[in-house]
Amino acid sequence: MEKNNLVQKIWYRALKALFIFSFVVLQFFGFLFIHSVISETFPSQQIVTLSQYNEMRAKGLEDSVIRSLTANRGYAMFDNESNKGAIFMLQKLVTYLLVFFVITFSFWMIMRTFFYVVCGEKFFQTFLKKKLL
């Protein structure tokens, strides 16, 4: 089918809108799911605040903090108000982005395959293609 004819058809536009809507819903539930997984992997319990850690470090009690981190399997060393556990926040962000890109790529492949098979669209389209007059 010719793409110009398809764009004018209401069912074609409805299918495109349905795919976009389902993509947004899928991303939303994907983030809810990954948030629950990340909460178990990276709990936000407090061990010490940054100011408490600096005080202990000044008194030479740094080893007790390291032992408590090891006992708690290395989870958040600082609370959310001081350091925000920068390393753990970065790990959370990477996990969120990885899931986002995997879902996005998978959904794009499903959508392109569907429109390639059903509507006869080109699988890879160039969006920057200019028409020569």
Secondary structure as UniProt FT lines:
FT   HELIX           3..8
FT   HELIX           10..41
FT   HELIX           50..58
FT   TURN            59..60
FT   HELIX           62..71
FT   TURN            72..74
FT   TURN            80..83
FT   HELIX           86..118
FT   TURN            127..128
//
